Amino acid sequence: HRWINDYDELYTIKEKECDKILPHLKGHVIAMAIEGAKLSSVKFAEYIKRLTDSGSGVITFVIGGSYGLSDRIKNKADKLLSFSDSPKFTNVPGVITWTTSLLTILFLAVAGSSSCSTIPTL
C-alpha cells in the first residue's frame, strides 16, 4: 500500500469508493470521519440507544479507506463520528480511540453476530 500525495488521484480513489458505498446506505447513516463528533463510550451507547428506542430501524455505519470518506458520503450521513484524532492510540480518559483497522474489525464482528451487513469496497 503506497501513500498518495496527488490530490487528483486521492479524489478519484475516494469517489470510486463512494460510488460503491452510496447505493447501500439505508436508514440512519453514521459516517466515521476524523472531523466528526467525539463521544465517550457512555455517550456513544446513549446515542445508539436513543436511535433504537426511537424506532429508527436500520443504522448504517460507514468506514472509509485510509484516505477518508468522500464529501458526498459525509453530506449524506445523518451523523459524523470520530473515534480518534489520529491513527494512533492515546490515553485520553473517557474518549474512545480506535485505529481504522480495529474499528473495521469491531463492525465486522458485530455484522457477523447480528442483522448488520458490511460492504467491502477494496
Secondary structure, 3 states (H helix, E strand, C coil): CCCCCCHHHHHHHHHHHHHHHHHHCCCEEEEEEEEEEECCHHHHHHHHHHHHHCCCCCEEEEECECCECCHHHHHHCCEEEECCCCCCCCCCCCCCCCCHHHHHHHHHHHHHCCCCCCCCCC
